[in-house]
């Protein structure tokens, strides 16, 4: 089973990047998403199949997708979702239709203020994540339900 690791109390960047790994990077393979503290234990860092939004390392060849220093001097120059999405595109996975989701995730992670982000907080992925966090306490419960929403949203974006 492929292990995808991200941080506890996940924000949209952690959720979407883990979903991209689960549904696109490891498509057709059994996966589990594990939520850890932001200071990833060394054993987990070494044994995880994929790290997203944790670990302070960017190395696509090893499936390490974090945007925080020292991986990037300016953590706001990108986000984990954008990093894994760009990698998927580079290896030929058809994910171009997800560009609006990637962009609004980036804007939310870097505190941008766009019309798309404002709308996302009303009825988009940011609103859905906030709703699920109010309803469920466990990160795995929130993640599993958010994945259902993301898959549906991805189908709508494909049209």
Secondary structure, DSSP 8 states (H G I E B T S, - for coil): -EEEEEESS--HHHHHHHHHIIIIITTTS-EEEEEE-SS--HHHHHH-SEEES-SS-EEGGGTEE--STTS-SSGGG--HHHHHHHHHHHTT---GGGHHHHHHHHHHHTT---HHHHHHHHHSHHHHHHHHHHH--SHHHHHHHHHHHHHHHHHHHH-
